[in-house]
């Protein structure tokens, strides 16, 4: 029988009869399998999204390099590609969420990109010392001549 609430709506409240039984709980094995399936699906989505987003970033970089080659601009193509990405994000042509996963992944591992440069600088130490001492002597000579 419908009950009337104080603000005039009628709602049906179904009560459980004595013949109905409570639902049986889901076995924990099924819940664990379901959670594992969800985890695998999330990992596959992540694994597929990273290469696609990385490809999009690479294509924007290559577009900047091509634009510099065609117009003979005196700035690096990588920088033009970065400005192109910023412009497309600012205009709303590209949504941040489309590239956010790969961008955060690259920033999180940014320190690893400096390892080859650091090793290269360590290997070229004697050459750098000669260049530094030459430029230091030139700087001292030019400062003394003024």
C-alpha positions in Angstrom: 0.0 0.0 0.0 1.5 3.4 -1.0 2.5 5.7 1.9 2.0 9.4 1.6 5.0 11.6 2.6 4.5 15.0 4.2 5.2 16.8 0.9 2.5 14.9 -1.0 4.4 12.3 -3.0 3.4 8.7 -3.0 6.1 6.1 -2.8 5.8 2.4 -2.7 7.9 0.8 0.0 8.3 -2.9 -0.7 8.9 -5.0 2.3 10.4 -8.4 2.1 7.9 -11.1 2.7 8.7 -14.1 4.8 9.0 -16.3 1.6 11.8 -14.2 0.2 15.3 -15.0 1.2 18.3 -12.7 1.4 20.7 -12.7 -1.5 23.6 -15.1 -1.2 27.0 -13.3 -0.9 29.2 -13.4 -4.0 32.1 -15.8 -3.5 35.4 -14.1 -2.8 37.1 -15.9 -5.7 34.7 -14.3 -8.1 35.3 -10.9 -6.7 39.1 -11.4 -6.9 38.8 -12.6 -10.5 36.7 -9.6 -11.3 39.3 -7.2 -9.7 42.1 -9.0 -11.6 40.2 -8.6 -14.9 39.7 -4.9 -14.2 43.4 -4.5 -13.4 44.4 -6.2 -16.6 42.0 -4.0 -18.6 43.4 -0.9 -17.0 46.9 -2.0 -17.8 46.1 -2.8 -21.4 44.4 0.6 -21.8 47.5 2.2 -20.3 49.8 0.2 -22.5 47.9 1.1 -25.6 47.5 4.8 -24.8 51.1 5.6 -24.1 52.4 4.7 -27.7 49.5 6.5 -29.3 50.0 9.6 -27.3 53.7 9.5 -27.8 53.1 9.2 -31.6 50.9 12.3 -31.4 53.7 14.2 -29.6 56.3 13.0 -32.1 54.1 14.1 -35.0 53.8 17.6 -33.5 57.6 17.7 -33.1 58.1 16.6 -36.7 55.6 19.2 -37.9 57.7 21.9 -36.1 60.9 20.6 -37.7 59.2 20.5 -41.1 57.9 24.0 -40.7 61.4 25.3 -39.8 62.9 23.5 -42.9 60.3 25.1 -45.1 60.5 28.6 -43.8 64.2 28.7 -42.7 63.3 30.1 -39.3 66.3 30.7 -37.1 64.9 28.7 -34.2 65.0 25.0 -33.5 62.2 22.9 -34.9 61.6 21.3 -31.5 60.7 24.7 -30.1 58.3 25.4 -33.0 56.6 22.0 -32.4 56.3 22.9 -28.7 54.6 26.2 -29.6 52.4 24.3 -32.1 51.3 22.0 -29.3 50.7 25.0 -27.0 48.6 26.7 -29.6 46.5 23.7 -30.3 45.9 23.2 -26.6 45.0 26.8 -26.1 42.6 26.8 -29.0 41.0 23.6 -27.8 41.8 21.6 -30.9 43.6 19.1 -28.7 42.3 18.3 -25.3 44.9 18.0 -22.5 43.4 14.6 -21.4 44.4 13.2 -24.8 48.1 13.7 -24.0 48.2 13.9 -20.3 49.0 10.2 -19.6 52.2 10.3 -21.7 53.1 13.8 -20.7 53.0 12.8 -17.0 54.9 9.6 -17.8 57.7 11.6 -19.6 58.0 14.2 -16.8 58.1 11.5 -14.2 61.1 9.9 -15.9 62.7 13.2 -17.1 65.9 12.6 -15.0 66.7 9.5 -17.1 66.9 11.7 -20.3 69.9 13.5 -18.8 72.0 10.4 -18.1 73.5 10.2 -21.7 74.4 13.9 -21.6 76.0 13.5 -18.2 78.0 10.5 -19.3 79.1 12.3 -22.4 80.3 15.3 -20.4 82.2 13.1 -18.0 83.9 11.3 -21.0 84.9 14.7 -22.6 86.3 16.1 -19.3 89.8 16.8 -20.6 88.6 18.4 -23.7 86.2 20.6 -21.7 89.0 21.6 -19.3 91.2 22.8 -22.3 88.3 24.7 -23.8 87.4 26.3 -20.4 91.0 27.3 -19.7 91.3 28.9 -23.1 88.1 30.8 -22.7 89.1 31.9 -19.2 92.4 33.2 -20.4 90.7 35.1 -23.3 88.2 36.6 -20.8 91.0 37.7 -18.5 93.0 39.2 -21.5 90.0 41.1 -22.8 89.1 42.3 -19.3 92.7 43.5 -18.8 92.8 45.4 -22.1 89.8 47.7 -21.3 
